C-alpha cells in the first residue's frame, strides 16, 4: 500500500488530519465523510423505492381496482375480476421480493375478445388508476430487428419517454400490445421467405416479455451508434396483449363440436361459433401463436361482446360517455343537446348491426350530429339553443330548418 493510501481518502482525497476518521484497507482508504455521504445516498434511494411502493400498494387491492373499473368500463364483470387479481399479484411480486430460493414468475395477461368491447380501455384504466407509465404498442408495426419497421425494443424507448426518462418508474410500467393476433404464424408450411412480421415478432418478444435487460435510446428514438443507451430491466414490466383473434372461435367450434363429414356422422345443429371462454392454449397454437409465446401469458381473459343494454350504458351513463362528450362540444356554441330514449335505442341497434362494438357508437354519433355541427353557426343566428334528437333524426339526420 502506498503512503498516499495510508494518509488520504481514496474517494475524495482528504488528508487523515482533515477528517474525523480514516478507515484504511489493504490498498484503499475511505474517510468518515465519504461513508456518511454513501449512507445518505443509500437512504435516499431506499426512500424513493418505499415512496413508490406505498403509493402503489395503497391502490393495489382487487376490490379497489374493480370499483374503479366499474366507473369506466361497462359490463365484463368476469374479465374485470380476473384482471384485478392479476394486477394485484403482479405488484405484490414487484414490491415484495420473495425469500431466497423462491422465484415468483411474472403473470402477463392475454385479452381475447371482439373489437370494440373494451380491451384497450381495461388496460389503460388500470394504468391510470395505479399512476404507472402506460403505452399502447401496435403489433402490426413490429418486425424482427434489422428489418423495415419498429423492432420490439422500441416499445421500451416509448415507455421510458412516458416515464420522463425515469428508469425506475419505467420498470414498473405497463405495456399494452394491441392487435397481437396479427402476428400469428401465417402458415404451418415452411416458407422460403422469413415471416418477419408474424412468427418473427413472437420470437423477438419472448425474452422481453419474460424479463431481460435491454439497451434502449432515450425519447423513443431509434438507436444510433453515437448515442448513449439506457439499460432497462423488463422483469417487472407488465405486458398485456390484446386481440380480436378473428377465426379463433371457428377453431374452438371445430374442437368442441367435431365434424359432420364421413359415413355414420350425425348432422349437428349449426351454431354461430364457439366462445372465447372455451379457448385453450392448443386453440391459440392452432390459430398461429407459437407455444413459447402462449406460455409467457399465463393469465388469459375473455372479453365478451357488449349487449344492447351495455351499449346504451356506454352511450349514456359511463364516465366519459359519448353523449357527454358531444354535449360539451355543442355547449361551446351555447346549444343544448339531448336525446330521446327511442333515439338512443335506435343508435345502439344500428351499431350492433355493424358488429363494431362500442367503437361503432362514435361513428353513429358523427353520422347523426354532423349536419347539426355543420350548421351550428346558423342555429346561433336563428336563436336555436336546444337540439333534441329523436328517432326520426336518427333515421334521417337532417339539419333543423
HELIX and SHEET records of a PDB file:
HELIX    1   1 UNK A    3  UNK A    7  1                                   5    
HELIX    2   2 UNK A   16  UNK A   18  5                                   3    
HELIX    3   3 UNK A   32  UNK A   57  1                                  26    
HELIX    4   4 UNK A   62  UNK A   72  1                                  11    
HELIX    5   5 UNK A   77  UNK A   95  1                                  19    
HELIX    6   6 UNK A  119  UNK A  130  1                                  12    
HELIX    7   7 UNK A  139  UNK A  141  5                                   3    
HELIX    8   8 UNK A  154  UNK A  162  1                                   9    
HELIX    9   9 UNK A  167  UNK A  170  1                                   4    
HELIX   10  10 UNK A  180  UNK A  183  5                                   4    
HELIX   11  11 UNK A  199  UNK A  210  1                                  12    
HELIX   12  12 UNK A  218  UNK A  220  5                                   3    
HELIX   13  13 UNK A  234  UNK A  236  5                                   3    
HELIX   14  14 UNK A  248  UNK A  257  1                                  10    
HELIX   15  15 UNK A  276  UNK A  278  5                                   3    
HELIX   16  16 UNK A  281  UNK A  287  1                                   7    
HELIX   17  17 UNK A  291  UNK A  295  1                                   5    
HELIX   18  18 UNK A  308  UNK A  316  1                                   9    
HELIX   19  19 UNK A  322  UNK A  331  1                                  10    
HELIX   20  20 UNK A  341  UNK A  354  1                                  14    
HELIX   21  21 UNK A  359  UNK A  374  1                                  16    
HELIX   22  22 UNK A  376  UNK A  382  1                                   7    
HELIX   23  23 UNK A  391  UNK A  395  1                                   5    
SHEET    1   A 2 UNK A  22  UNK A  24  0                                        
SHEET    2   A 2 UNK A  29  UNK A  31 -1                                        
SHEET    1   B 5 UNK A 134  UNK A 138  0                                        
SHEET    2   B 5 UNK A 174  UNK A 178  1                                        
SHEET    3   B 5 UNK A 238  UNK A 243  1                                        
SHEET    4   B 5 UNK A 109  UNK A 113  1                                        
SHEET    5   B 5 UNK A 299  UNK A 303  1                                        
SHEET    1   C 2 UNK A 213  UNK A 216  0                                        
SHEET    2   C 2 UNK A 230  UNK A 233 -1                                        
SHEET    1   D 2 UNK A 336  UNK A 339  0                                        
SHEET    2   D 2 UNK A 386  UNK A 389  1                                        
END                                                                             
